[in-house]
């Protein structure tokens, strides 16, 4: 089944990132998996958190930095980062910003995110 981004259904986060869920709880009612396109502005990203789901970050264009417990990883177009359930991390867009796909299972839901102190 084909799923496409709906440009009329974009969540704008406080840091200016744009998130468009293509498949998941909000768009298709799927609780098993979610797929969202995320566009992060230069130097901006979500605060440190720990998710109750596994997440793959698939970089489409630009770059981003992801702070992990064992150091910072630089990601560029074509890179895939696997974040197992419970991994503490924070990300931010690189010098040209970043566009990526996020695949989460089970599907993303705010109740599964624990925000951590900086």
Beta strands, then each sheet from edge to edge (+ up, - down):
strand 1: 11-12
strand 2: 18-23
strand 3: 34-40
strand 4: 49-51
strand 5: 54-68
strand 6: 71-76
strand 7: 80-83
strand 8: 88-105
strand 9: 113-115
sheet 1: 1+ 2- 3+ 8- 4+ 9-
sheet 2: 1+ 2- 3+ 8- 5+ 6-
sheet 3: 1+ 2- 3+ 8- 5+ 7-
end
